[in-house]
């Protein structure tokens, strides 16, 4: 499934209009990076993607199995360390709360499925990020 994201940088700080053609959000950098802190930072967006996928997976599996659950909340933290040759190593800790009258086995299954969500598997998979090229037509966001 191909995904297309278009960005338009605004003149203030590092504010950026981010669009997938259907929805739009604002990205920015924090104040300590000379941004205006009026939107999610790039690292916030990555962590948010992982969290959202895990929560959506829990809800999907519960519905698929007919398990009655209530609110699902997640909290993710990331620590990034610079290793040899400047290579970054990232550790993400994940905690998920699932409300509902479910057994411990069901809760364990939901958490296992969360760990197998699409974005988690995509990030752990092989990536080939091509070098940037010149954009012939500016993005219309």
FISEFI-636315 format. One record per atom (N, C-alpha, C): residue number from 1; residue in one letter; x, y, z; atom name. Coordinates in pm, 1 decimal, decimal comma, m for minus. Each point is the difference from the previous one (the first is absolute). Example, Ala and Ser with C-alpha at 12.3 -4.5 7.8 and 13.67 -1.06 7.14 Angstrom:
<nodes>
> 1_A_1319,0_m569,0_780,0_N;
> 1_A_m89,0_119,0_0,0_CA;
> 1_A_90,0_120,0_0,0_C;
> 2_S_m35,0_105,0_m72,0_N;
> 2_S_82,0_119,0_6,0_CA;
> 2_S_m77,0_109,0_73,0_C;
</nodes>
This chain:
<nodes>
> 1_X_84,8_m116,5_0,0_N;
> 1_X_m84,8_116,5_0,0_CA;
> 1_X_89,8_123,4_0,0_C;
> 2_X_m9,1_80,6_m102,4_N;
> 2_X_81,4_120,9_m9,8_CA;
> 2_X_m63,3_112,8_79,8_C;
> 3_X_82,6_77,5_63,5_N;
> 3_X_m43,8_116,7_75,3_CA;
> 3_X_74,2_120,6_m54,0_C;
> 4_X_m69,6_111,0_m15,4_N;
> 4_X_61,5_121,8_m49,3_CA;
> 4_X_m25,2_110,8_100,7_C;
> 5_X_107,0_62,6_45,9_N;
> 5_X_m7,8_111,8_93,7_CA;
> 5_X_60,2_121,6_m67,4_C;
> 6_X_m68,9_112,5_9,8_N;
> 6_X_50,7_125,7_m55,5_CA;
> 6_X_19,7_99,6_113,6_C;
> 7_X_110,6_74,0_m9,6_N;
> 7_X_34,7_97,5_102,5_CA;
> 7_X_15,0_138,7_m60,9_C;
> 8_X_m38,8_99,5_76,3_N;
> 8_X_26,1_138,9_m37,2_CA;
> 8_X_52,8_69,3_124,6_C;
> 9_X_122,3_50,6_m9,9_N;
> 9_X_63,8_67,0_112,3_CA;
> 9_X_m52,3_142,4_10,5_C;
> 10_X_m30,8_44,1_121,9_N;
> 10_X_m44,1_137,6_24,3_CA;
> 10_X_119,9_82,6_44,2_C;
> 11_X_m4,4_131,1_m17,1_N;
> 11_X_117,1_83,1_30,3_CA;
> 11_X_30,5_15,0_148,8_C;
> 12_X_m91,5_m35,9_88,7_N;
> 12_X_19,7_17,6_143,1_CA;
> 12_X_58,1_m126,7_61,3_C;
> 13_X_112,0_13,3_71,2_N;
> 13_X_61,7_m116,4_63,9_CA;
> 13_X_25,2_m108,1_m102,5_C;
> 14_X_m44,7_m120,0_32,0_N;
> 14_X_7,3_m112,1_m92,7_CA;
> 14_X_m139,9_m56,4_m25,4_C;
> 15_X_m99,8_86,3_13,9_N;
> 15_X_m136,8_m44,9_m19,7_CA;
> 15_X_m16,4_m56,3_m140,3_C;
> 16_X_m68,4_m114,1_m5,4_N;
> 16_X_m19,5_m69,6_m126,2_CA;
> 16_X_m142,4_m51,1_m7,8_C;
> 17_X_m64,3_26,5_m112,1_N;
> 17_X_m131,8_m57,2_m25,6_CA;
> 17_X_23,9_m137,8_m59,7_C;
> 18_X_m55,9_m101,9_63,8_N;
> 18_X_17,9_m138,9_m41,9_CA;
> 18_X_m135,5_m51,7_m46,4_C;
> 19_X_m5,9_m50,9_m122,7_N;
> 19_X_m127,8_m47,4_m52,5_CA;
> 19_X_16,3_m133,3_m71,0_C;
> 20_X_m102,7_m83,7_14,8_N;
> 20_X_m5,4_m124,6_m76,0_CA;
> 20_X_m103,8_10,4_m112,1_C;
> 21_X_m48,6_119,6_m25,0_N;
> 21_X_m100,9_23,0_m102,5_CA;
> 21_X_m141,3_m2,0_54,7_C;
> 22_X_m18,2_m56,2_119,7_N;
> 22_X_m131,3_m5,6_64,2_CA;
> 22_X_m0,8_74,6_133,0_C;
> 23_X_112,4_m2,3_70,1_N;
> 23_X_10,3_59,3_132,5_CA;
> 23_X_126,8_83,7_7,4_C;
> 24_X_m3,0_100,3_88,0_N;
> 24_X_114,0_89,4_14,1_CA;
> 24_X_31,7_20,9_147,7_C;
> 25_X_128,5_m0,2_32,2_N;
> 25_X_45,5_32,7_135,5_CA;
> 25_X_117,9_96,4_m11,3_C;
> 26_X_36,5_58,6_111,9_N;
> 26_X_115,7_89,7_4,9_CA;
> 26_X_112,7_m69,2_74,9_C;
> 27_X_116,3_2,0_m59,9_N;
> 27_X_120,4_m48,7_66,2_CA;
> 27_X_87,7_120,6_32,3_C;
> 28_X_87,8_m14,7_94,5_N;
> 28_X_91,4_107,3_38,4_CA;
> 28_X_114,4_m61,8_79,6_C;
> 29_X_91,4_80,4_38,3_N;
> 29_X_108,4_m41,1_88,6_CA;
> 29_X_m19,3_70,0_133,6_C;
> 30_X_52,7_m57,0_108,9_N;
> 30_X_m13,0_64,9_130,8_CA;
> 30_X_81,2_129,8_5,5_C;
> 31_X_m27,8_78,4_102,5_N;
> 31_X_68,1_128,9_16,8_CA;
> 31_X_151,1_m15,6_7,9_C;
> 32_X_48,4_m105,9_68,1_N;
> 32_X_144,7_m17,4_14,9_CA;
> 32_X_68,7_m35,7_m131,3_C;
> 33_X_m78,7_m29,7_m104,2_N;
> 33_X_54,5_m23,2_m133,9_CA;
> 33_X_m30,9_117,4_m92,8_C;
> 34_X_m37,6_111,7_60,7_N;
> 34_X_m33,0_123,7_m70,9_CA;
> 34_X_m129,9_m9,5_m80,1_C;
> 35_X_m86,7_m91,3_38,0_N;
> 35_X_m133,3_m6,9_m57,4_CA;
> 35_X_m95,0_83,8_83,7_C;
> 36_X_m128,4_m6,0_m31,1_N;
> 36_X_m99,9_73,7_77,2_CA;
> 36_X_m82,6_m92,1_90,0_C;
> 37_X_25,2_m130,4_m5,7_N;
> 37_X_m66,6_m100,8_83,1_CA;
> 37_X_m152,1_5,6_m14,4_C;
> 38_X_m48,2_26,3_m121,8_N;
> 38_X_m143,8_6,9_m24,4_CA;
> 38_X_m54,5_m126,0_m67,3_C;
> 39_X_81,9_m102,0_m8,5_N;
> 39_X_m44,2_m125,2_m59,5_CA;
> 39_X_90,0_m112,5_44,6_C;
> 40_X_m36,4_m120,5_m39,7_N;
> 40_X_80,4_m116,9_32,7_CA;
> 40_X_135,6_8,2_m69,3_C;
> 41_X_104,5_m43,0_70,2_N;
> 41_X_133,3_m7,9_m59,9_CA;
> 41_X_7,5_m129,0_m81,8_C;
> 42_X_99,5_m12,5_m87,1_N;
> 42_X_13,4_m124,9_m76,2_CA;
> 42_X_7,4_m124,2_88,9_C;
> 43_X_72,7_7,6_111,2_N;
> 43_X_7,9_m117,8_87,3_CA;
> 43_X_m133,3_m24,6_70,7_C;
> 44_X_m73,7_106,0_32,8_N;
> 44_X_m134,4_m17,5_55,9_CA;
> 44_X_m89,0_m76,1_m97,1_C;
> 45_X_11,2_34,3_m127,8_N;
> 45_X_m84,5_m63,6_m100,9_CA;
> 45_X_31,6_m148,6_m14,2_C;
> 46_X_127,8_m34,9_6,4_N;
> 46_X_36,6_m142,1_m8,7_CA;
> 46_X_m56,8_m77,2_118,9_C;
> 47_X_20,7_52,0_120,3_N;
> 47_X_m49,0_m67,6_120,0_CA;
> 47_X_m152,7_m6,4_0,1_C;
> 48_X_m64,6_106,5_m46,1_N;
> 48_X_m146,6_1,3_m9,1_CA;
> 48_X_m50,6_m105,9_m95,9_C;
> 49_X_70,1_m19,1_m109,8_N;
> 49_X_m40,0_m102,2_m97,7_CA;
> 49_X_4,7_m139,5_61,5_C;
> 50_X_105,3_m27,6_73,3_N;
> 50_X_12,8_m130,6_65,4_CA;
> 50_X_m112,7_m17,6_101,2_C;
> 51_X_m22,0_102,1_82,6_N;
> 51_X_m102,0_m8,4_105,0_CA;
> 51_X_m139,0_m18,3_m58,4_C;
> 52_X_m32,9_79,0_m101,4_N;
> 52_X_m132,3_m9,3_m59,3_CA;
> 52_X_m24,8_m137,9_m60,9_C;
> 53_X_100,7_m54,0_m66,6_N;
> 53_X_m13,9_m131,2_m61,5_CA;
> 53_X_m22,2_m107,2_106,8_C;
> 54_X_72,9_6,9_109,0_N;
> 54_X_m14,8_m98,8_106,7_CA;
> 54_X_m140,6_5,9_61,8_C;
> 55_X_m48,4_120,6_27,2_N;
> 55_X_m133,3_15,6_59,4_CA;
> 55_X_m107,9_m45,9_m98,0_C;
> 56_X_12,6_38,6_m127,2_N;
> 56_X_m98,4_m41,9_m100,2_CA;
> 56_X_0,1_m152,2_m15,3_C;
> 57_X_116,6_m61,8_8,1_N;
> 57_X_9,7_m145,6_m10,7_CA;
> 57_X_m71,0_m67,5_116,7_C;
> 58_X_19,6_51,4_120,6_N;
> 58_X_m68,9_m54,8_118,2_CA;
> 58_X_m150,7_7,0_m21,2_C;
> 59_X_m49,9_115,3_m43,7_N;
> 59_X_m143,7_16,2_m19,9_CA;
> 59_X_m50,4_m93,0_m111,1_C;
> 60_X_77,5_m11,3_m108,4_N;
> 60_X_m39,3_m86,0_m112,3_CA;
> 60_X_m10,6_m146,5_43,1_C;
> 61_X_101,9_m48,7_69,6_N;
> 61_X_1,2_m140,9_42,1_CA;
> 61_X_m112,4_m27,1_99,8_C;
> 62_X_m23,3_93,9_91,6_N;
> 62_X_m108,9_m18,7_96,8_CA;
> 62_X_m133,9_m7,5_m72,6_C;
> 63_X_m24,4_89,3_m93,4_N;
> 63_X_m126,3_m2,1_m75,8_CA;
> 63_X_m13,0_m129,1_m80,3_C;
> 64_X_109,2_m39,6_m63,6_N;
> 64_X_0,3_m121,9_m82,7_CA;
> 64_X_m37,8_m122,8_83,2_C;
> 65_X_45,0_m2,6_125,0_N;
> 65_X_m25,8_m113,7_88,7_CA;
> 65_X_m125,5_17,4_85,0_C;
> 66_X_m68,8_112,6_m13,8_N;
> 66_X_m120,9_24,3_78,6_CA;
> 66_X_27,5_28,1_146,2_C;
> 67_X_119,9_47,5_32,7_N;
> 67_X_35,3_31,9_138,0_CA;
> 67_X_m41,2_143,6_29,2_C;
> 68_X_m72,8_17,6_107,3_N;
> 68_X_m46,7_133,5_37,8_CA;
> 68_X_109,8_74,1_76,8_C;
> 69_X_56,1_99,8_m65,8_N;
> 69_X_99,2_82,7_67,8_CA;
> 69_X_m48,2_144,4_m2,5_C;
> 70_X_54,3_77,3_90,4_N;
> 70_X_m32,1_142,3_5,2_CA;
> 70_X_115,6_80,1_m57,6_C;
> 71_X_40,8_96,5_74,8_N;
> 71_X_106,6_90,1_m43,0_CA;
> 71_X_134,0_m73,5_m8,2_C;
> 72_X_76,5_33,7_m102,3_N;
> 72_X_135,9_m52,7_m14,3_CA;
> 72_X_92,9_119,7_m4,4_C;
> 73_X_96,7_2,3_90,2_N;
> 73_X_95,8_110,0_4,7_CA;
> 73_X_140,6_m55,9_m9,1_C;
> 74_X_87,4_78,1_m61,0_N;
> 74_X_139,6_m41,6_m12,5_CA;
> 74_X_90,1_115,7_38,3_C;
> 75_X_114,1_m34,7_53,0_N;
> 75_X_104,0_98,1_29,1_CA;
> 75_X_131,0_m57,4_m50,9_C;
> 76_X_64,7_74,8_m86,9_N;
> 76_X_126,7_m42,9_m58,6_CA;
> 76_X_107,7_101,6_33,3_C;
> 77_X_117,2_m48,5_28,6_N;
> 77_X_116,5_84,3_23,9_CA;
> 77_X_112,0_m50,6_m88,2_C;
> 78_X_80,2_91,7_m50,3_N;
> 78_X_113,7_m42,4_m80,2_CA;
> 78_X_126,9_63,9_53,1_C;
> 79_X_105,6_m77,5_m5,9_N;
> 79_X_133,8_46,8_35,2_CA;
> 79_X_88,6_m28,1_m120,5_C;
> 80_X_66,3_103,4_m48,5_N;
> 80_X_87,0_m13,5_m116,1_CA;
> 80_X_143,5_23,1_46,7_C;
> 81_X_87,2_m94,3_m36,2_N;
> 81_X_141,6_10,9_34,7_CA;
> 81_X_82,2_m1,6_m127,1_C;
> 82_X_107,4_77,5_1,8_N;
> 82_X_91,4_3,3_m114,0_CA;
> 82_X_113,1_m97,6_27,6_C;
> 83_X_19,3_m91,9_m92,3_N;
> 83_X_103,7_m100,9_13,8_CA;
> 83_X_120,7_33,2_m85,5_C;
> 84_X_74,4_m104,3_m32,1_N;
> 84_X_118,8_16,5_m82,5_CA;
> 84_X_m37,7_52,1_m137,9_C;
> 85_X_87,6_81,3_m56,9_N;
> 85_X_m20,4_57,9_m132,5_CA;
> 85_X_m128,7_81,5_m9,8_C;
> 86_X_m51,3_49,8_113,3_N;
> 86_X_m119,4_83,8_m0,6_CA;
> 86_X_m130,2_m74,6_m20,3_C;
> 87_X_4,9_m132,4_m7,7_N;
> 87_X_m121,5_m79,3_m21,2_CA;
> 87_X_m89,5_10,5_122,9_C;
> 88_X_m129,5_19,7_m24,2_N;
> 88_X_m95,0_16,2_109,4_CA;
> 88_X_m62,9_m133,5_37,1_C;
> 89_X_m20,6_m17,7_129,1_N;
> 89_X_m68,2_m117,8_52,5_CA;
> 89_X_m118,0_50,0_82,0_C;
> 90_X_m119,2_m46,8_m32,5_N;
> 90_X_m121,0_48,7_66,4_CA;
> 90_X_m66,3_m113,1_76,9_C;
> 91_X_m35,4_27,7_125,5_N;
> 91_X_m76,4_m93,2_81,7_CA;
> 91_X_m134,2_64,8_29,8_C;
> 92_X_m107,7_m72,6_m29,6_N;
> 92_X_m135,0_48,9_25,1_CA;
> 92_X_m63,6_m89,6_105,0_C;
> 93_X_m45,4_60,8_109,8_N;
> 93_X_m74,5_m77,1_99,8_CA;
> 93_X_m148,4_27,1_m20,9_C;
> 94_X_m80,1_m105,3_15,3_N;
> 94_X_m142,9_7,0_m28,9_CA;
> 94_X_m77,7_m51,4_120,3_C;
> 95_X_m98,5_76,5_44,1_N;
> 95_X_m93,3_m44,6_103,6_CA;
> 95_X_m140,8_24,0_m53,3_C;
> 96_X_m85,5_m102,2_10,3_N;
> 96_X_m136,1_9,9_m52,4_CA;
> 96_X_m98,1_m39,3_110,0_C;
> 97_X_m102,5_81,5_16,9_N;
> 97_X_m107,2_m27,2_94,4_CA;
> 97_X_m125,0_m36,4_m80,2_C;
> 98_X_m62,7_m112,1_35,6_N;
> 98_X_m120,2_m46,6_m69,0_CA;
> 98_X_m110,5_m16,0_103,7_C;
> 99_X_m102,8_82,4_m8,7_N;
> 99_X_m114,2_m13,1_90,3_CA;
> 99_X_m94,0_m106,2_m53,6_C;
> 100_X_m65,4_m67,9_89,7_N;
> 100_X_m99,2_m97,3_m43,2_CA;
> 100_X_4,6_m126,1_83,2_C;
> 101_X_m105,7_m76,0_m11,3_N;
> 101_X_m11,6_m125,4_73,4_CA;
> 101_X_55,0_m112,2_m87,7_C;
> 102_X_134,0_m10,6_m1,9_N;
> 102_X_65,6_m102,9_m80,8_CA;
> 102_X_90,7_m82,8_91,2_C;
> 103_X_27,8_m120,7_m44,7_N;
> 103_X_87,5_m87,1_78,5_CA;
> 103_X_145,4_43,2_m17,2_C;
> 104_X_83,2_m52,5_85,9_N;
> 104_X_143,6_30,3_m10,0_CA;
> 104_X_56,8_m55,6_m130,1_C;
> 105_X_m50,9_m114,8_m43,0_N;
> 105_X_43,7_m57,7_m127,6_CA;
> 105_X_m38,8_89,6_m117,5_C;
> 106_X_m121,0_55,9_5,0_N;
> 106_X_m43,4_91,0_m106,1_CA;
> 106_X_85,5_127,3_m1,1_C;
> 107_X_28,2_52,9_119,0_N;
> 107_X_83,5_120,3_9,9_CA;
> 107_X_139,4_m28,1_m57,8_C;
> 108_X_55,9_m115,5_35,4_N;
> 108_X_131,9_m37,2_m51,5_CA;
> 108_X_m3,9_m11,1_m151,8_C;
> 109_X_m105,5_m60,1_m53,9_N;
> 109_X_m13,4_m12,0_m146,0_CA;
> 109_X_m9,6_137,2_m66,0_C;
> 110_X_m75,2_90,5_59,7_N;
> 110_X_m12,4_135,1_m56,1_CA;
> 110_X_134,3_72,4_0,8_C;
> 111_X_75,9_m15,1_107,9_N;
> 111_X_131,9_64,4_6,7_CA;
> 111_X_96,5_m63,0_m100,7_C;
> 112_X_m6,8_m131,5_m17,4_N;
> 112_X_84,4_m66,2_m99,9_CA;
> 112_X_m34,5_48,2_m140,6_C;
> 113_X_m128,0_14,9_m26,9_N;
> 113_X_m42,5_50,1_m130,5_CA;
> 113_X_43,5_144,8_m20,3_C;
> 114_X_m2,7_79,1_106,7_N;
> 114_X_46,4_139,1_m9,1_CA;
> 114_X_146,5_3,6_m41,4_C;
> 115_X_78,5_m93,6_53,2_N;
> 115_X_142,0_m5,4_m35,0_CA;
> 115_X_23,5_m46,0_m143,4_C;
> 116_X_m103,2_m54,3_m62,4_N;
> 116_X_11,2_m44,9_m138,9_CA;
> 116_X_m74,5_93,2_m95,5_C;
> 117_X_m31,6_121,6_45,8_N;
> 117_X_m74,0_91,7_m86,2_CA;
> 117_X_82,3_36,2_m123,7_C;
> 118_X_m69,2_48,5_m100,4_N;
> 118_X_61,3_26,6_m130,3_CA;
> 118_X_116,9_97,4_8,5_C;
> 119_X_m17,0_111,0_70,1_N;
> 119_X_106,8_100,9_6,9_CA;
> 119_X_120,9_m54,4_75,6_C;
> 120_X_m22,0_m73,2_106,2_N;
> 120_X_109,9_m61,8_75,3_CA;
> 120_X_80,2_m92,4_m92,4_C;
> 121_X_m71,2_m86,6_m73,5_N;
> 121_X_67,3_m91,8_m92,1_CA;
> 121_X_68,3_74,8_m114,1_C;
> 122_X_m61,8_108,1_m46,0_N;
> 122_X_59,4_77,7_m108,4_CA;
> 122_X_132,1_63,3_45,0_C;
> 123_X_1,3_57,2_118,3_N;
> 123_X_121,0_65,2_50,7_CA;
> 123_X_111,2_m101,4_24,3_C;
> 124_X_m35,0_m119,5_46,8_N;
> 124_X_100,4_m103,1_22,4_CA;
> 124_X_45,6_m66,3_m129,0_C;
> 125_X_m73,9_21,2_m107,8_N;
> 125_X_32,1_m62,0_m128,2_CA;
> 125_X_110,6_73,9_m74,0_C;
> 126_X_17,8_m37,3_m122,3_N;
> 126_X_104,9_58,6_m82,5_CA;
> 126_X_m49,9_130,5_m62,3_C;
> 127_X_84,1_102,1_5,8_N;
> 127_X_m33,3_130,5_m56,3_CA;
> 127_X_101,2_34,8_m108,4_C;
> 128_X_m48,5_62,1_m104,0_N;
> 128_X_86,0_54,2_m103,3_CA;
> 128_X_m47,4_143,2_m25,2_C;
> 129_X_61,7_94,6_66,6_N;
> 129_X_m36,8_140,1_m16,3_CA;
> 129_X_91,9_59,2_m105,5_C;
> 130_X_m57,6_29,7_m115,1_N;
> 130_X_78,7_49,7_m112,1_CA;
> 130_X_48,8_141,9_27,6_C;
> 131_X_108,3_37,7_m65,8_N;
> 131_X_54,4_134,7_14,7_CA;
> 131_X_m101,1_101,1_m51,9_C;
> 132_X_m0,7_117,9_62,5_N;
> 132_X_m92,2_105,5_m40,7_CA;
> 132_X_30,6_45,1_m142,3_C;
> 133_X_m104,8_29,6_m74,5_N;
> 133_X_13,8_51,3_m135,5_CA;
> 133_X_m79,5_130,1_m10,7_C;
> 134_X_14,3_69,3_m109,5_N;
> 134_X_m69,8_126,5_m21,5_CA;
> 134_X_m147,1_m29,0_m30,5_C;
> 135_X_m88,2_70,9_69,0_N;
> 135_X_m142,9_m11,7_m23,1_CA;
> 135_X_m37,0_92,2_m115,3_C;
> 136_X_m50,7_m57,6_m107,3_N;
> 136_X_m29,5_78,7_m120,0_CA;
> 136_X_m111,2_101,6_24,7_C;
> 137_X_m105,0_m40,1_70,5_N;
> 137_X_m111,3_91,0_26,5_CA;
> 137_X_m15,3_12,2_151,0_C;
> 138_X_m9,8_123,9_48,9_N;
> 138_X_m16,9_18,5_145,0_CA;
> 138_X_m126,4_m70,2_50,3_C;
> 139_X_7,8_m45,6_122,8_N;
> 139_X_m114,8_m67,2_61,5_CA;
> 139_X_m111,3_99,6_23,8_C;
> 140_X_m118,7_m36,5_m39,6_N;
> 140_X_m117,5_80,6_29,3_CA;
> 140_X_m69,7_m64,2_117,3_C;
> 141_X_7,8_65,2_114,2_N;
> 141_X_m54,4_m58,9_121,8_CA;
> 141_X_m128,4_69,9_35,0_C;
</nodes>
